[in-house]
Amino acid sequence: MASVNEVYSALKNLANKDERGFITPKVFNTFTGIAQNKIFNDLFNELTKAQTLRARNVDAPMHHSYGKRLEEDLAYFSKEESISQSNGVFAKPDDLARIISAKTSGAYVFGTSTSTSIDIMYDESKIEYVLQSDLSTPSSTHPVAIVSNNIEVFPTTIKKIKLRYYKYPEGHNVSTGARTALSPRYNALSLGASNEVFDPTTSVDFELPDHYVPQLVLEIGKMIGINLRDQDVYAYTSGEAQQQKQ
């Protein structure tokens, strides 16, 4: 995962290099979660562009495919959760970013699942038409859901569903590598008036893959008000990565 220490160090050193001011951990931490969510949301727009290229047969093949890399990155945030009906509706998970699919909560009988895919709709006028139509009335074998502030599933006899969705990125514990609901943050131990060292025990890494370090540096720099040049960021972060490998 993208190292919060690497992102902060790169941003601080690039800003100091061009005499653009000192960036404190407090200021940096204010923008980490916002920047990460923006890059995450941008991935969906990039994926749409990549799928267009793939449809035109102009995307690179196999592991060189830009679309394939985006799909692999987004797959890390894919999550399934069982949700029970409450007061006639299903509450969205707190970390839900985008719904992938939904199905009824079935069981495995002789190795075959009895769950049924749920058709998802977002247009209330369309769901009204479906509910009033004799030909398309939802049933236990052809259920339908309308997504708004919450999720309504028809027929209402369905009391439990399994929702597959992309969750918002959060953080990774620097010391253990485990996921955490905390936002990325850089913390330092004070060793004197002007001497600080990175504290991995209280810091939180980003949940985006490490190849998004340059984008995080650029995005946070932009939010702080520092106009960093792409080539400087990529050259600096690439050099730092090589040094860490040696």
HUFEN-V389030 format. One line per field, one symbol per residue. ss: DSSP state (A for helix, B for strand, O for the rest). phi: phi as a letter, one per 40 degrees, with the letter a starting at -180 (. if undefined). psi: psi as a letter, one per 40 degrees, with the letter a starting at -180 (. if undefined). Layout:
BEGIN
ss->???
phi->???
psi->???
END
This chain:
BEGIN
ss->OOOAAAAAAAAAAAAAAOOOOOOOAAAAAAAAAAAAAAAAAAAAAAAAAAAAAAAOOOOOOAAAOAAAAAAAAAAOOBBBBBBBOBOOBBOOOOOBBBBBBBBBOOOBBOOBBOOOBOBBBOOAAAAAAAAAOOOOOOOOOOOBBBBOOOBBBBOOOOOBBBBBBBBOOOBBBOOOOOBBOOOOBOOBBBOOOOOBBBOOOOOBBBOOOAAAAAAAAAAAAAAAOOOOOAAAAAAAAAAAAAAAAO
phi->.cccccccccccccccdbfbhcbcdccdccbcccccccccccccccccccccccccgbcccfccccccccccccdcccabacbbcafgbbccccccbaccaaaccbbcbfgbcccbcbcbbbcccccccccccccbdcaccbcbbbbbcbbbbbccccbabbbbaccccbbbcccbgccacccdabbbccbidbbbbdbccbcbccccdcccddccccccdccchbcccdcccccccccccccccc
psi->ihhddddddddddddddefeihhiddddddeddddddddddddddddddddddddefeiiibeehdddddddddddehihhhhiihfeihhiidehdhhdiiiigaihhfehheihihhhiehddddddddehddfhiidegiiihhbdahhhhieehehihhhihiiibihhddeeiiieiiiihiihheadfhiihhedeihiieiieeeddddddddddddehgihdddddddddddddddd.
END
